[in-house]
Amino acid sequence: MYGRFPVLIGNKACVVEHEPDSDLRDTETVPLTEPGGIEAFIRREVLPHAPDAWIDKAKTAIGYEISFARYFYKPQPLRSLDEIRADILAVEKEAEGLMAAILGPG
């Protein structure tokens, strides 16, 4: 799983090490409580779709992520359509004579 794969060369069992392709690099977020840990997650979720994938232990980070937006963000209520319509009409009314004032009498 860590970049080394068993293969048969001729009739001899060998282990080859693949060189990573940075264009194919991807990351996964694995829950801390994942039964079987990272290896079980990779076997179940990744290897069926990318059988030559492996875990780079040097880049494995274990920790916890807290989504501040999810837990602390309180969205502002949206304005009603009537309020928006009134604002648009007010801006249109304010802008009615602006072209004539800018260009002067024709």
N, CA, C and O atoms as CSV, one atom per row, in Angstrom:
chain,resi,resn,atom,element,x,y,z
A,1,MET,N,N,0.803,-1.205,0.000
A,1,MET,CA,C,0.000,0.000,0.000
A,1,MET,C,C,0.844,1.266,0.000
A,1,MET,O,O,0.313,2.349,-0.248
A,2,TYR,N,N,2.087,1.168,0.259
A,2,TYR,CA,C,2.904,2.373,0.397
A,2,TYR,C,C,3.806,2.579,-0.802
A,2,TYR,O,O,4.963,2.971,-0.649
A,3,GLY,N,N,3.290,2.319,-1.997
A,3,GLY,CA,C,4.066,2.523,-3.205
A,3,GLY,C,C,4.818,1.294,-3.667
A,3,GLY,O,O,5.501,1.338,-4.690
A,4,ARG,N,N,4.706,0.191,-2.929
A,4,ARG,CA,C,5.375,-1.054,-3.316
A,4,ARG,C,C,4.306,-2.090,-3.638
A,4,ARG,O,O,3.338,-2.248,-2.894
A,5,PHE,N,N,4.490,-2.798,-4.757
A,5,PHE,CA,C,3.473,-3.741,-5.205
A,5,PHE,C,C,4.126,-5.061,-5.574
A,5,PHE,O,O,5.169,-5.085,-6.228
A,6,PRO,N,N,3.504,-6.170,-5.149
A,6,PRO,CA,C,4.035,-7.480,-5.551
A,6,PRO,C,C,3.665,-7.772,-7.003
A,6,PRO,O,O,2.523,-7.561,-7.411
A,7,VAL,N,N,4.623,-8.253,-7.772
A,7,VAL,CA,C,4.381,-8.638,-9.166
A,7,VAL,C,C,5.169,-9.905,-9.468
A,7,VAL,O,O,6.106,-10.266,-8.756
A,8,LEU,N,N,4.767,-10.562,-10.535
A,8,LEU,CA,C,5.526,-11.705,-11.028
A,8,LEU,C,C,6.304,-11.256,-12.251
A,8,LEU,O,O,5.723,-10.774,-13.223
A,9,ILE,N,N,7.618,-11.414,-12.202
A,9,ILE,CA,C,8.462,-11.124,-13.355
A,9,ILE,C,C,9.055,-12.461,-13.769
A,9,ILE,O,O,9.899,-13.041,-13.085
A,10,GLY,N,N,8.575,-12.927,-14.922
A,10,GLY,CA,C,8.903,-14.307,-15.300
A,10,GLY,C,C,8.117,-15.213,-14.357
A,10,GLY,O,O,6.891,-15.127,-14.299
A,11,ASN,N,N,8.793,-16.062,-13.636
A,11,ASN,CA,C,8.149,-16.891,-12.614
A,11,ASN,C,C,8.602,-16.487,-11.218
A,11,ASN,O,O,8.333,-17.186,-10.240
A,12,LYS,N,N,9.283,-15.368,-11.134
A,12,LYS,CA,C,9.853,-14.947,-9.859
A,12,LYS,C,C,8.987,-13.845,-9.229
A,12,LYS,O,O,8.657,-12.858,-9.887
A,13,ALA,N,N,8.623,-14.020,-7.953
A,13,ALA,CA,C,7.852,-13.006,-7.232
A,13,ALA,C,C,8.787,-11.862,-6.851
A,13,ALA,O,O,9.826,-12.079,-6.228
A,14,CYS,N,N,8.412,-10.653,-7.228
A,14,CYS,CA,C,9.212,-9.462,-6.935
A,14,CYS,C,C,8.317,-8.383,-6.352
A,14,CYS,O,O,7.090,-8.464,-6.408
A,15,VAL,N,N,8.950,-7.396,-5.807
A,15,VAL,CA,C,8.234,-6.222,-5.316
A,15,VAL,C,C,8.766,-5.028,-6.073
A,15,VAL,O,O,9.972,-4.785,-6.096
A,16,VAL,N,N,7.860,-4.273,-6.700
A,16,VAL,CA,C,8.274,-3.084,-7.430
A,16,VAL,C,C,7.802,-1.853,-6.677
A,16,VAL,O,O,6.796,-1.881,-5.968
A,17,GLU,N,N,8.545,-0.783,-6.844
A,17,GLU,CA,C,8.178,0.478,-6.211
A,17,GLU,C,C,7.854,1.473,-7.314
A,17,GLU,O,O,8.669,1.733,-8.198
A,18,HIS,N,N,6.642,2.027,-7.243
A,18,HIS,CA,C,6.207,2.985,-8.256
A,18,HIS,C,C,6.644,4.386,-7.878
A,18,HIS,O,O,6.696,4.748,-6.703
A,19,GLU,N,N,6.953,5.155,-8.888
A,19,GLU,CA,C,7.293,6.564,-8.688
A,19,GLU,C,C,6.004,7.366,-8.802
A,19,GLU,O,O,5.262,7.194,-9.769
A,20,PRO,N,N,5.719,8.242,-7.834
A,20,PRO,CA,C,4.449,8.970,-7.873
A,20,PRO,C,C,4.387,9.987,-9.010
A,20,PRO,O,O,5.394,10.593,-9.375
A,21,ASP,N,N,3.201,10.161,-9.557
A,21,ASP,CA,C,2.936,11.166,-10.582
A,21,ASP,C,C,2.172,12.293,-9.896
A,21,ASP,O,O,1.036,12.090,-9.470
A,22,SER,N,N,2.771,13.475,-9.782
A,22,SER,CA,C,2.158,14.567,-9.031
A,22,SER,C,C,0.847,15.035,-9.649
A,22,SER,O,O,0.025,15.633,-8.954
A,23,ASP,N,N,0.629,14.779,-10.939
A,23,ASP,CA,C,-0.643,15.144,-11.570
A,23,ASP,C,C,-1.798,14.278,-11.069
A,23,ASP,O,O,-2.958,14.679,-11.153
A,24,LEU,N,N,-1.485,13.102,-10.554
A,24,LEU,CA,C,-2.516,12.181,-10.078
A,24,LEU,C,C,-2.680,12.227,-8.563
A,24,LEU,O,O,-3.495,11.486,-8.014
A,25,ARG,N,N,-1.937,13.064,-7.889
A,25,ARG,CA,C,-1.971,13.132,-6.431
A,25,ARG,C,C,-3.338,13.612,-5.956
A,25,ARG,O,O,-3.930,14.508,-6.557
A,26,ASP,N,N,-3.834,13.014,-4.878
A,26,ASP,CA,C,-5.119,13.385,-4.309
A,26,ASP,C,C,-5.032,13.216,-2.795
A,26,ASP,O,O,-4.125,12.565,-2.277
A,27,THR,N,N,-5.975,13.806,-2.114
A,27,THR,CA,C,-6.019,13.667,-0.665
A,27,THR,C,C,-7.393,13.169,-0.245
A,27,THR,O,O,-8.374,13.351,-0.966
A,28,GLU,N,N,-7.458,12.556,0.895
A,28,GLU,CA,C,-8.706,12.071,1.461
A,28,GLU,C,C,-8.786,12.545,2.905
A,28,GLU,O,O,-7.770,12.639,3.595
A,29,THR,N,N,-9.984,12.838,3.349
A,29,THR,CA,C,-10.223,13.159,4.751
A,29,THR,C,C,-10.882,11.937,5.369
A,29,THR,O,O,-11.997,11.568,5.002
A,30,VAL,N,N,-10.190,11.320,6.301
A,30,VAL,CA,C,-10.658,10.088,6.925
A,30,VAL,C,C,-11.100,10.421,8.350
A,30,VAL,O,O,-10.343,11.044,9.094
A,31,PRO,N,N,-12.315,10.018,8.746
A,31,PRO,CA,C,-12.763,10.287,10.114
A,31,PRO,C,C,-11.839,9.642,11.141
A,31,PRO,O,O,-11.324,8.546,10.922
A,32,LEU,N,N,-11.633,10.334,12.266
A,32,LEU,CA,C,-10.784,9.785,13.325
A,32,LEU,C,C,-11.327,8.467,13.863
A,32,LEU,O,O,-10.562,7.604,14.293
A,33,THR,N,N,-12.634,8.316,13.838
A,33,THR,CA,C,-13.259,7.116,14.396
A,33,THR,C,C,-13.462,6.023,13.352
A,33,THR,O,O,-14.241,5.096,13.575
A,34,GLU,N,N,-12.777,6.120,12.220
A,34,GLU,CA,C,-12.914,5.134,11.144
A,34,GLU,C,C,-12.524,3.747,11.646
A,34,GLU,O,O,-11.387,3.555,12.079
A,35,PRO,N,N,-13.442,2.769,11.600
A,35,PRO,CA,C,-13.085,1.410,12.031
A,35,PRO,C,C,-11.983,0.842,11.127
A,35,PRO,O,O,-12.145,0.807,9.907
A,36,GLY,N,N,-10.906,0.413,11.695
A,36,GLY,CA,C,-9.787,-0.132,10.930
A,36,GLY,C,C,-8.780,0.915,10.514
A,36,GLY,O,O,-7.738,0.580,9.950
A,37,GLY,N,N,-9.069,2.177,10.781
A,37,GLY,CA,C,-8.126,3.249,10.504
A,37,GLY,C,C,-8.026,3.616,9.036
A,37,GLY,O,O,-8.901,3.301,8.229
A,38,ILE,N,N,-6.936,4.292,8.716
A,38,ILE,CA,C,-6.721,4.813,7.370
A,38,ILE,C,C,-6.632,3.685,6.349
A,38,ILE,O,O,-7.187,3.791,5.255
A,39,GLU,N,N,-5.937,2.604,6.701
A,39,GLU,CA,C,-5.768,1.497,5.749
A,39,GLU,C,C,-7.105,0.900,5.345
A,39,GLU,O,O,-7.324,0.625,4.165
A,40,ALA,N,N,-8.009,0.692,6.305
A,40,ALA,CA,C,-9.325,0.124,5.990
A,40,ALA,C,C,-10.120,1.085,5.109
A,40,ALA,O,O,-10.807,0.651,4.184
A,41,PHE,N,N,-10.035,2.363,5.383
A,41,PHE,CA,C,-10.732,3.357,4.566
A,41,PHE,C,C,-10.228,3.316,3.130
A,41,PHE,O,O,-11.021,3.310,2.189
A,42,ILE,N,N,-8.901,3.287,2.962
A,42,ILE,CA,C,-8.315,3.263,1.617
A,42,ILE,C,C,-8.728,1.989,0.882
A,42,ILE,O,O,-9.078,2.045,-0.297
A,43,ARG,N,N,-8.693,0.853,1.557
A,43,ARG,CA,C,-9.095,-0.400,0.907
A,43,ARG,C,C,-10.552,-0.343,0.449
A,43,ARG,O,O,-10.877,-0.796,-0.649
A,44,ARG,N,N,-11.427,0.210,1.284
A,44,ARG,CA,C,-12.850,0.219,0.984
A,44,ARG,C,C,-13.254,1.323,0.001
A,44,ARG,O,O,-14.072,1.081,-0.886
A,45,GLU,N,N,-12.695,2.526,0.143
A,45,GLU,CA,C,-13.179,3.685,-0.605
A,45,GLU,C,C,-12.320,4.067,-1.817
A,45,GLU,O,O,-12.832,4.656,-2.770
A,46,VAL,N,N,-11.027,3.741,-1.793
A,46,VAL,CA,C,-10.132,4.225,-2.848
A,46,VAL,C,C,-9.695,3.115,-3.793
A,46,VAL,O,O,-9.801,3.262,-5.010
A,47,LEU,N,N,-9.211,2.022,-3.252
A,47,LEU,CA,C,-8.631,0.970,-4.090
A,47,LEU,C,C,-9.595,0.377,-5.118
A,47,LEU,O,O,-9.136,-0.007,-6.193
A,48,PRO,N,N,-10.901,0.276,-4.857
A,48,PRO,CA,C,-11.786,-0.211,-5.918
A,48,PRO,C,C,-11.784,0.689,-7.163
A,48,PRO,O,O,-12.056,0.219,-8.268
A,49,HIS,N,N,-11.480,1.969,-6.985
A,49,HIS,CA,C,-11.498,2.916,-8.101
A,49,HIS,C,C,-10.097,3.212,-8.642
A,49,HIS,O,O,-9.944,3.550,-9.816
A,50,ALA,N,N,-9.089,3.088,-7.800
A,50,ALA,CA,C,-7.698,3.342,-8.206
A,50,ALA,C,C,-6.828,2.260,-7.570
A,50,ALA,O,O,-6.225,2.490,-6.521
A,51,PRO,N,N,-6.756,1.076,-8.196
A,51,PRO,CA,C,-6.068,-0.057,-7.576
A,51,PRO,C,C,-4.577,0.154,-7.334
A,51,PRO,O,O,-3.987,-0.575,-6.537
A,52,ASP,N,N,-3.949,1.123,-7.993
A,52,ASP,CA,C,-2.521,1.349,-7.774
A,52,ASP,C,C,-2.254,2.505,-6.808
A,52,ASP,O,O,-1.122,2.978,-6.710
A,53,ALA,N,N,-3.287,2.962,-6.093
A,53,ALA,CA,C,-3.108,4.053,-5.123
A,53,ALA,C,C,-2.415,3.537,-3.879
A,53,ALA,O,O,-2.514,2.357,-3.546
A,54,TRP,N,N,-1.706,4.433,-3.189
A,54,TRP,CA,C,-1.080,4.074,-1.926
A,54,TRP,C,C,-1.052,5.291,-1.006
A,54,TRP,O,O,-1.336,6.416,-1.416
A,55,ILE,N,N,-0.705,5.028,0.239
A,55,ILE,CA,C,-0.649,6.069,1.264
A,55,ILE,C,C,0.795,6.538,1.391
A,55,ILE,O,O,1.702,5.720,1.543
A,56,ASP,N,N,1.013,7.830,1.329
A,56,ASP,CA,C,2.338,8.396,1.564
A,56,ASP,C,C,2.416,8.773,3.041
A,56,ASP,O,O,1.896,9.809,3.454
A,57,LYS,N,N,3.066,7.928,3.826
A,57,LYS,CA,C,3.143,8.140,5.278
A,57,LYS,C,C,3.783,9.477,5.630
A,57,LYS,O,O,3.464,10.055,6.669
A,58,ALA,N,N,4.681,9.980,4.783
A,58,ALA,CA,C,5.343,11.254,5.081
A,58,ALA,C,C,4.359,12.424,5.017
A,58,ALA,O,O,4.596,13.473,5.616
A,59,LYS,N,N,3.259,12.240,4.294
A,59,LYS,CA,C,2.292,13.326,4.147
A,59,LYS,C,C,1.002,13.079,4.920
A,59,LYS,O,O,0.053,13.854,4.807
A,60,THR,N,N,0.962,12.004,5.703
A,60,THR,CA,C,-0.218,11.702,6.491
A,60,THR,C,C,-0.248,12.597,7.711
A,60,THR,O,O,0.707,12.641,8.487
A,61,ALA,N,N,-1.346,13.307,7.875
A,61,ALA,CA,C,-1.520,14.188,9.038
A,61,ALA,C,C,-2.745,13.713,9.811
A,61,ALA,O,O,-3.814,13.507,9.237
A,62,ILE,N,N,-2.580,13.546,11.093
A,62,ILE,CA,C,-3.691,13.122,11.936
A,62,ILE,C,C,-4.057,14.290,12.833
A,62,ILE,O,O,-3.207,14.861,13.516
A,63,GLY,N,N,-5.310,14.627,12.820
A,63,GLY,CA,C,-5.783,15.748,13.612
A,63,GLY,C,C,-7.281,15.858,13.487
A,63,GLY,O,O,-7.954,14.912,13.077
A,64,TYR,N,N,-7.790,16.995,13.836
A,64,TYR,CA,C,-9.228,17.207,13.781
A,64,TYR,C,C,-9.501,18.550,13.138
A,64,TYR,O,O,-8.799,19.524,13.412
A,65,GLU,N,N,-10.502,18.612,12.295
A,65,GLU,CA,C,-10.856,19.844,11.603
A,65,GLU,C,C,-12.199,20.335,12.136
A,65,GLU,O,O,-13.175,19.586,12.184
A,66,ILE,N,N,-12.229,21.583,12.528
A,66,ILE,CA,C,-13.473,22.184,12.995
A,66,ILE,C,C,-13.910,23.197,11.949
A,66,ILE,O,O,-13.173,24.129,11.628
A,67,SER,N,N,-15.103,23.012,11.425
A,67,SER,CA,C,-15.651,23.935,10.437
A,67,SER,C,C,-16.323,25.086,11.177
A,67,SER,O,O,-17.457,24.966,11.639
A,68,PHE,N,N,-15.596,26.215,11.282
A,68,PHE,CA,C,-16.149,27.354,12.008
A,68,PHE,C,C,-17.402,27.881,11.332
A,68,PHE,O,O,-18.342,28.298,12.009
A,69,ALA,N,N,-17.426,27.867,10.012
A,69,ALA,CA,C,-18.614,28.351,9.297
A,69,ALA,C,C,-19.826,27.477,9.622
A,69,ALA,O,O,-20.939,27.979,9.779
A,70,ARG,N,N,-19.602,26.188,9.719
A,70,ARG,CA,C,-20.715,25.277,9.992
A,70,ARG,C,C,-21.282,25.466,11.390
A,70,ARG,O,O,-22.496,25.378,11.572
A,71,TYR,N,N,-20.448,25.721,12.369
A,71,TYR,CA,C,-20.911,25.782,13.746
A,71,TYR,C,C,-21.172,27.200,14.268
A,71,TYR,O,O,-21.984,27.374,15.177
A,72,PHE,N,N,-20.502,28.210,13.713
A,72,PHE,CA,C,-20.605,29.545,14.291
A,72,PHE,C,C,-21.221,30.594,13.381
A,72,PHE,O,O,-21.631,31.646,13.871
A,73,TYR,N,N,-21.303,30.353,12.077
A,73,TYR,CA,C,-21.823,31.345,11.139
A,73,TYR,C,C,-23.334,31.444,11.268
A,73,TYR,O,O,-24.036,30.433,11.241
A,74,LYS,N,N,-23.826,32.657,11.407
A,74,LYS,CA,C,-25.263,32.899,11.481
A,74,LYS,C,C,-25.638,33.763,10.273
A,74,LYS,O,O,-25.359,34.962,10.272
A,75,PRO,N,N,-26.257,33.186,9.257
A,75,PRO,CA,C,-26.570,33.958,8.048
A,75,PRO,C,C,-27.612,35.043,8.334
A,75,PRO,O,O,-28.524,34.857,9.139
A,76,GLN,N,N,-27.450,36.165,7.660
A,76,GLN,CA,C,-28.411,37.252,7.780
A,76,GLN,C,C,-29.664,36.884,6.988
A,76,GLN,O,O,-29.563,36.295,5.912
A,77,PRO,N,N,-30.844,37.225,7.511
A,77,PRO,CA,C,-32.058,36.913,6.750
A,77,PRO,C,C,-32.096,37.716,5.453
A,77,PRO,O,O,-31.668,38.869,5.414
A,78,LEU,N,N,-32.606,37.105,4.408
A,78,LEU,CA,C,-32.681,37.761,3.113
A,78,LEU,C,C,-33.786,38.814,3.116
A,78,LEU,O,O,-34.794,38.686,3.811
A,79,ARG,N,N,-33.566,39.857,2.320
A,79,ARG,CA,C,-34.595,40.889,2.208
A,79,ARG,C,C,-35.760,40.365,1.381
A,79,ARG,O,O,-35.598,39.460,0.562
A,80,SER,N,N,-36.930,40.941,1.604
A,80,SER,CA,C,-38.108,40.510,0.840
A,80,SER,C,C,-38.030,41.083,-0.572
A,80,SER,O,O,-37.294,42.037,-0.825
A,81,LEU,N,N,-38.791,40.494,-1.482
A,81,LEU,CA,C,-38.817,40.972,-2.863
A,81,LEU,C,C,-39.375,42.391,-2.941
A,81,LEU,O,O,-38.954,43.172,-3.794
A,82,ASP,N,N,-40.307,42.731,-2.072
A,82,ASP,CA,C,-40.870,44.083,-2.069
A,82,ASP,C,C,-39.808,45.122,-1.704
A,82,ASP,O,O,-39.775,46.204,-2.289
A,83,GLU,N,N,-38.940,44.799,-0.740
A,83,GLU,CA,C,-37.865,45.732,-0.361
A,83,GLU,C,C,-36.871,45.904,-1.514
A,83,GLU,O,O,-36.429,47.018,-1.796
A,84,ILE,N,N,-36.529,44.817,-2.166
A,84,ILE,CA,C,-35.590,44.880,-3.289
A,84,ILE,C,C,-36.197,45.685,-4.430
A,84,ILE,O,O,-35.522,46.526,-5.024
A,85,ARG,N,N,-37.474,45.432,-4.741
A,85,ARG,CA,C,-38.155,46.152,-5.809
A,85,ARG,C,C,-38.178,47.655,-5.497
A,85,ARG,O,O,-37.942,48.471,-6.388
A,86,ALA,N,N,-38.460,48.026,-4.242
A,86,ALA,CA,C,-38.503,49.439,-3.854
A,86,ALA,C,C,-37.130,50.089,-4.037
A,86,ALA,O,O,-37.045,51.228,-4.498
A,87,ASP,N,N,-36.057,49.380,-3.682
A,87,ASP,CA,C,-34.698,49.918,-3.859
A,87,ASP,C,C,-34.379,50.134,-5.335
A,87,ASP,O,O,-33.792,51.154,-5.697
A,88,ILE,N,N,-34.759,49.191,-6.186
A,88,ILE,CA,C,-34.486,49.318,-7.622
A,88,ILE,C,C,-35.249,50.503,-8.199
A,88,ILE,O,O,-34.689,51.284,-8.970
A,89,LEU,N,N,-36.516,50.644,-7.836
A,89,LEU,CA,C,-37.312,51.771,-8.336
A,89,LEU,C,C,-36.748,53.103,-7.860
A,89,LEU,O,O,-36.758,54.081,-8.606
A,90,ALA,N,N,-36.250,53.150,-6.610
A,90,ALA,CA,C,-35.666,54.388,-6.087
A,90,ALA,C,C,-34.396,54.752,-6.859
A,90,ALA,O,O,-34.185,55.926,-7.162
A,91,VAL,N,N,-33.554,53.780,-7.180
A,91,VAL,CA,C,-32.330,54.044,-7.931
A,91,VAL,C,C,-32.674,54.495,-9.350
A,91,VAL,O,O,-32.048,55.414,-9.878
A,92,GLU,N,N,-33.665,53.853,-9.970
A,92,GLU,CA,C,-34.088,54.264,-11.312
A,92,GLU,C,C,-34.588,55.705,-11.308
A,92,GLU,O,O,-34.252,56.477,-12.206
A,93,LYS,N,N,-35.385,56.075,-10.309
A,93,LYS,CA,C,-35.931,57.429,-10.215
A,93,LYS,C,C,-34.805,58.444,-10.009
A,93,LYS,O,O,-34.823,59.532,-10.584
A,94,GLU,N,N,-33.818,58.070,-9.175
A,94,GLU,CA,C,-32.679,58.953,-8.899
A,94,GLU,C,C,-31.839,59.161,-10.156
A,94,GLU,O,O,-31.272,60.238,-10.344
A,95,ALA,N,N,-31.752,58.153,-11.016
A,95,ALA,CA,C,-30.896,58.216,-12.199
A,95,ALA,C,C,-31.603,58.777,-13.430
A,95,ALA,O,O,-30.976,58.908,-14.481
A,96,GLU,N,N,-32.889,59.113,-13.332
A,96,GLU,CA,C,-33.649,59.544,-14.513
A,96,GLU,C,C,-33.028,60.717,-15.251
A,96,GLU,O,O,-32.910,60.658,-16.475
A,97,GLY,N,N,-32.630,61.764,-14.575
A,97,GLY,CA,C,-32.120,62.950,-15.249
A,97,GLY,C,C,-30.620,63.026,-15.346
A,97,GLY,O,O,-30.086,64.038,-15.799
A,98,LEU,N,N,-29.907,61.967,-14.927
A,98,LEU,CA,C,-28.445,62.028,-14.889
A,98,LEU,C,C,-27.820,62.146,-16.284
A,98,LEU,O,O,-26.865,62.904,-16.460
A,99,MET,N,N,-28.337,61.413,-17.278
A,99,MET,CA,C,-27.732,61.493,-18.621
A,99,MET,C,C,-27.864,62.898,-19.205
A,99,MET,O,O,-26.929,63.424,-19.810
A,100,ALA,N,N,-29.020,63.486,-19.017
A,100,ALA,CA,C,-29.220,64.849,-19.548
A,100,ALA,C,C,-28.322,65.820,-18.812
A,100,ALA,O,O,-27.795,66.751,-19.420
A,101,ALA,N,N,-28.134,65.624,-17.509
A,101,ALA,CA,C,-27.276,66.536,-16.736
A,101,ALA,C,C,-25.813,66.364,-17.136
A,101,ALA,O,O,-25.067,67.343,-17.171
A,102,ILE,N,N,-25.395,65.150,-17.433
A,102,ILE,CA,C,-24.000,64.901,-17.812
A,102,ILE,C,C,-23.707,65.413,-19.218
A,102,ILE,O,O,-22.691,66.070,-19.443
A,103,LEU,N,N,-24.598,65.113,-20.162
A,103,LEU,CA,C,-24.352,65.467,-21.560
A,103,LEU,C,C,-24.750,66.914,-21.876
A,103,LEU,O,O,-24.306,67.480,-22.875
A,104,GLY,N,N,-25.569,67.492,-21.038
A,104,GLY,CA,C,-25.995,68.859,-21.281
A,104,GLY,C,C,-27.148,68.898,-22.274
A,104,GLY,O,O,-27.554,67.868,-22.811
A,105,PRO,N,N,-27.660,70.071,-22.508
A,105,PRO,CA,C,-28.786,70.171,-23.457
A,105,PRO,C,C,-28.352,69.765,-24.858
A,105,PRO,O,O,-27.283,70.149,-25.332
A,106,GLY,N,N,-29.199,68.989,-25.503
A,106,GLY,CA,C,-28.885,68.441,-26.810
A,106,GLY,C,C,-29.213,69.299,-27.892
A,106,GLY,O,O,-28.994,68.944,-29.050
